[in-house]
Amino acid sequence: MTFPCDPAPVLSPRASRLRDWALFAAAASVPAICVGVLGLRAVSNEADGARREVALGLATASARLSRAIDQETARAEAALAALPLADPLADPLTGPPEAAAAALAGIAPPFAAPVLLAPDRSVLLPPQAAPQAAPAPDGCAALARAAAGPDAQARAAARRDFLARCAEARSPAGRWLWPVLALDAAADRAVDQGAVAAWLEAHAAGLSEPERKAAALEVDAALSGEPRERARAALAAPRPERDALVAELRRGGLDAALRARPDARGLVSFRAGAAAGALRALPDGRSAGFVIHGSSLAGWLRGDARPLPPDVRADVLAGAAAAGAGRAPVAPELGGAPATLLPIAPELAVRLSPADPAAVERHAARGKRLLVGVGAAATALALGLAALLFARMRAARRSSELRTDFVAAVSHELRTPIASVRMLSELLEEGRLAPDEHREVFEALGRESRRLGETVERLLGFSRMMAGRAAAERAPARVAEAVAASIDTFEERNPEMPRVVRDLDPAAEASIDAGQIQLAVDNLLANALKYAPLAAPYRVRVARERGGVAIAVEDRGPGIARRDQRRIFEPFERADDRLSRAVSGSGIGLSLVRHVARAHGGSARVDSEPGRGAAFTLWIPGPRGPKEQTP
């Protein structure tokens, strides 16, 4: 039992060509895509390598900075421990404040501040820049508690009295109380906003960092206009180094550090909060030494003496940003570039990063742009070469197909006259013809022999022209005479056809090879006879045109489609329609016409529309000399 099946779909020639082009383009794109992927990976690896190189440089700079800090700290501690405290005459710290300041400045590292503390832990050195404000009067603590009481009237009265009398009041923990109540009252419009801004301008340097941040948030909500801008500017201004040092010592648990037992050298070294340093107890109850804090460290890193290359940026981090940092860890990337943290104290660290954080990313982006450009150029080049190779391959395949068709067509053309000659020769050889039929047979033999010779001569002429061995021996002549001879020959060969209409300008002259011109006209008339046998009479025209002579052979046949008009002058090409396939021919006639035109320095063209006939024109330039030879 057999089952019917659908036949495989047959693609049209156009669809087949598009499919071939798509497959070939896809195959050609694979190497370009692979190169692009590999190039992208190479650029990514290069960027990663650049980041690793930057990270390694930062690690090296961090190690150098850490070594310099450790060496300077060890030197300062040794110098502090070597002070002769047992000899009052030789001890500079027991002298006037200027001598003590000079001695400690020579001992302290360049990134630390020299410190001299009174027995009550107040700071003697660095000295106070301005006289301290008068202490808050008695009763401010009670007013502060009343300002937070449950009675609204009592609370308002206590707040008013506190703001009028207690501008210098602090909490037991050392926090300023006045700005808290003043900003709250300013939000209710119960106090002059200018007075609040003036207090912040006078006291901002003494506010700790948490107090500054809290006040900045309250200022945005409670103040407006010029007072708010003044308050913002005051809170944003850097704190004086002494005030920052005092704040760090208070926050860093200095009392606990000083209560620790001194080491064998008599020093108390500490790392607490955002400060580190070393102190030595003096016989009179004071303490001398040095303290590393954010301001002193930042000032040193901004100077020229820092042990860092110019392409490394150093930022001091204090507080939570530096809390918990280990020894030289890798910090989160800064602007796409790596960074390194160097801890100094539990809440004090130095972050090292590239001076230009975007340099690595710019380098990577530049590499990617270069890769895109090279990839696009390589892809275009690959597709162009692939298209060229594909076109040549298709042309070679087409040429092979045309040559096969040509051999078949030539074999068919040769087989017909050969078969006729053989048949007539056998009739004569076997004596099967009556004597009165001999003349007719001889005429047929002559006609078929001439046909065979013409076919062979046309093939030989085409071969010589394709090889460039057919030279055109040109001489000035009347073109109409050579064309008329070709017309006469055509009419003799085809007596059954109507006479050719002649429109020949006898005065048209050009430098021609009469034999080749006749060959071209013979082929044009034979072409018309093949494709338009019922469209006679044909018309042959010779006229002067564009400084030369035009030879045109016109018929009223089926015409030629525009898409076929250029390729029919190529060797072995024929118009792709049913009429062409039904007519025998080798496909070299029009190619011979074009070769003749080029040999004379001219051109060949066709003017045609389907259903309106065709006009083949051979144009050659005017006379050039007595005799010329053109290859």
URMO-V341709 format. One record per backbone hydrogen bond with DSSP energy under -1.0 kcal/mol. CO is the residue of the C=O (numbers start at 0). NH is the residue of the N-H. Records with the same first field share a line. If there is no record, write none. Layout:
BEGIN
CO->NH  NH
END
This chain:
BEGIN
11->15
12->16
13->17
14->18
15->19
16->20
17->21
18->22
19->23
20->24
21->25
22->26
23->27
24->28
25->29
28->32
29->33
30->34
31->35
32->36
33->37
34->38
35->39
36->40
37->41
38->42
39->43
40->44
41->45
42->46
43->47
44->48
45->49
46->50
47->51
48->52
49->53
50->54
51->55
52->56
53->57
54->58
55->59
56->60
57->61
58->62
59->63
60->64
61->65
62->66
63->67
64->68
65->69
66->70
67->71
68->72
69->73
70->74
71->75
72->76
73->77
74->78
75->79
76->80
77->81
79->82
82->84
86->90
90->93
91->94
95->99
96->100
97->101
98->102
99->103
100->104
101->105
102->106
103->107
108->111
112->290
114->288
115->123  124
116->286
117->120
121->117
124->115
136->139
138->142
139->143
140->144
141->145
142->146
145->148
150->154
151->155
152->156
153->157
154->158
155->159
156->160
157->161
158->162
159->163
160->164
161->165
165->168
168->176
170->173
174->170
176->180
177->181
178->182
179->183
180->184
181->185
182->186
184->189
185->188
191->195
192->196
193->197
194->198
195->199
196->200
197->201
198->202
199->203
202->205
203->206
207->211
208->212
209->213
210->214
211->215
212->216
213->217
214->218
215->219
217->221
218->222
224->228
225->229
226->230
227->231
228->232
229->233
230->234
231->235
232->236
239->243
240->244
241->245
242->246
243->247
244->248
245->249
246->250
247->251
248->253
252->256
253->257
254->258
262->265
266->262
267->278
269->276
271->274
272->346
274->271
275->291
276->269
277->289
278->267
279->287
281->284
285->281
286->116
287->279
288->114
289->277
290->112
291->275
292->296
293->297
294->298
295->299
296->300
297->301
305->307
308->311
310->354
312->352
314->350
316->348
318->321
321->324
328->340
333->336
336->333
338->330
339->351
341->349
344->347
346->318
347->343  344
348->316
349->341
350->314
351->339
352->312
355->358
357->361
358->362
359->363
360->364
361->365
362->366
363->367
364->368
365->369
366->370
367->371
368->372
369->373
370->374
371->375
372->376
373->377
374->378
375->379
376->380
377->381
378->382
379->383
380->384
381->385
382->386
383->387
384->388
385->389
386->390
387->391
388->392
389->393
390->394
391->395
392->396
393->397
394->398
395->399
396->400
397->401
398->402
399->403
400->404
401->405
402->406
403->407
404->408
405->409
406->410
407->411
408->412
409->413
410->414
411->415
412->416
413->417
414->418
415->419
416->420
417->421
418->422
419->423
420->424
421->425
422->426
423->427
424->428
425->429
426->431
433->436
434->437
436->440
437->441
438->442
439->443
440->444
441->445
442->446
443->447
444->448
445->449
446->450
447->451
448->452
449->453
450->454
451->455
452->456
453->457
454->458
455->459
456->460
457->461
458->462
459->463
460->464
461->465
462->466
463->468
471->473  629
473->627
474->511
476->509
478->482
479->483
480->484
481->485
482->486
483->487
484->488
485->489
486->490
487->491
488->492
489->493
493->496
500->539
502->541
504->507
507->478
509->476
511->474
512->516
513->517
514->518
515->519
516->520
517->521
518->522
519->523
520->524
521->525
522->526
523->527
524->528
525->529
526->530
527->531
531->534
537->500
538->553
539->502
540->551
541->504
542->549
544->547
547->544
548->619
549->542
550->617
551->540
552->615
553->538
556->612
557->610
560->563
563->567
566->569
569->572
574->576
576->580
577->581
586->571
587->591
588->592
589->593
590->594
591->595
592->596
593->597
594->598
595->599
596->601
597->600
602->618
604->616
606->614
608->611
612->608
613->554
614->606
615->552
616->604
617->550
618->602
619->548
627->473
629->471
END
